[in-house]
Amino acid sequence: QVQLAESGGGLVHAGGSLRLSCAASGRTLSNYAMGWFRQAPGKERDFVASISRTIGRTAYADSVKGRFTISRDNTKNTVYLQMNSLKPEDTAVYFCAADLRGTPQRMSAPDYSGVDYWGKGTLVTVSS
């Protein structure tokens, strides 16, 4: 069993930055591909970014490429999402996800449903 806890959300003006963290407990995070997903009010949960277990391969949604960066520190059992140049349309609850068998590319697929563990989410609000 893995418990994931997101933090770092909040209110920021458009153009600003936030860094989200996802801390894992229960099992070592290095066994899992990790991803960030987000859900805006009234919309489905969408893929944002993902990262492989150890060598740092990544994948990003087109809407965040060049603005967001996913990274991980397996020694701290933590995954990060650095978000720069934030826009009002980035407003959402951001969820951390762990996949024992997945890859970053698989996690980015529209039909992907392989998450083993979800965090409870952290709210990011970007004002215009």
C-alpha positions in Angstrom: 0.0 0.0 0.0 1.2 3.5 -0.9 -0.1 6.7 0.5 0.4 9.8 -1.5 0.1 13.3 -0.1 0.1 16.4 -2.3 1.0 19.9 -1.1 2.0 23.2 -2.5 -1.3 24.3 -4.0 -2.7 27.8 -3.5 -3.8 31.0 -5.1 -1.5 32.7 -7.6 -1.8 35.5 -10.1 -1.5 34.7 -13.8 2.1 34.5 -14.8 3.2 33.3 -11.4 4.7 30.0 -10.3 3.9 27.2 -7.9 5.8 24.1 -7.0 3.7 21.1 -6.1 5.1 18.2 -4.1 3.8 14.6 -3.7 5.2 12.7 -0.8 4.9 9.0 -0.6 4.8 6.7 2.4 4.3 3.0 2.8 6.6 1.8 -0.1 9.5 3.1 -1.9 8.5 5.4 -4.7 11.3 4.3 -7.0 9.2 1.2 -8.0 6.6 3.4 -9.6 6.2 5.5 -12.6 4.6 8.7 -11.3 2.2 11.2 -12.8 0.3 14.4 -12.2 -3.3 14.8 -13.3 -5.7 17.7 -12.8 -9.4 18.1 -12.7 -11.1 21.5 -13.3 -14.6 22.2 -12.0 -17.2 20.4 -14.1 -14.6 18.6 -16.2 -12.9 15.2 -16.3 -9.6 14.4 -14.8 -6.8 15.1 -17.4 -3.2 14.1 -17.7 -0.6 16.7 -17.0 2.9 15.1 -16.7 4.6 11.8 -15.9 8.1 10.5 -15.1 9.7 7.1 -15.3 11.0 5.2 -12.2 14.7 6.0 -12.3 16.2 7.5 -15.5 13.9 10.5 -15.7 12.0 10.0 -18.9 9.1 12.4 -19.0 5.9 13.1 -20.9 3.8 16.3 -20.8 0.3 17.4 -22.0 0.6 19.8 -24.9 -1.1 22.5 -22.8 1.7 22.6 -20.2 4.8 21.9 -22.4 7.5 24.5 -21.8 5.8 25.8 -18.6 5.6 22.8 -16.3 8.5 20.5 -15.2 8.0 17.1 -13.4 10.9 15.7 -11.4 11.5 13.2 -8.6 13.8 12.6 -5.7 13.7 8.9 -4.9 15.9 9.4 -1.8 13.1 11.6 -0.4 10.2 9.5 -1.8 8.9 12.7 -3.4 7.7 13.8 -6.8 7.5 17.5 -7.8 5.7 19.6 -10.4 7.2 23.0 -11.0 4.6 25.2 -12.7 5.6 28.4 -14.3 3.8 31.0 -16.4 0.5 29.9 -14.9 -2.7 30.7 -16.7 -6.3 30.9 -15.4 -7.1 27.8 -17.3 -4.6 25.9 -15.1 -7.0 26.3 -12.3 -7.8 22.8 -11.0 -7.3 20.2 -8.3 -4.0 18.5 -9.0 -3.6 14.8 -8.2 -0.5 12.7 -7.8 -0.6 9.2 -9.2 1.6 6.1 -8.9 1.7 3.2 -11.5 3.7 0.1 -10.7 3.7 -1.2 -14.3 3.3 2.0 -16.4 5.6 4.2 -18.4 5.4 8.0 -18.8 4.1 7.6 -22.4 1.5 5.1 -21.3 0.3 7.4 -18.5 -0.2 10.2 -21.1 -2.5 8.1 -23.3 -6.1 9.3 -23.6 -7.4 5.8 -22.7 -5.0 5.3 -19.8 -6.5 3.8 -16.6 -3.6 2.0 -14.9 -3.1 4.1 -11.8 -2.5 2.0 -8.7 -2.6 4.8 -6.2 -4.0 8.3 -6.1 -3.4 11.2 -3.8 -6.3 13.3 -2.5 -5.3 16.4 -4.5 -4.3 19.9 -3.9 -6.1 23.0 -5.3 -4.4 25.4 -7.6 -6.3 28.6 -8.4 -4.9 31.1 -10.9 -6.5 34.5 -11.0 -6.5 36.7 -14.1 
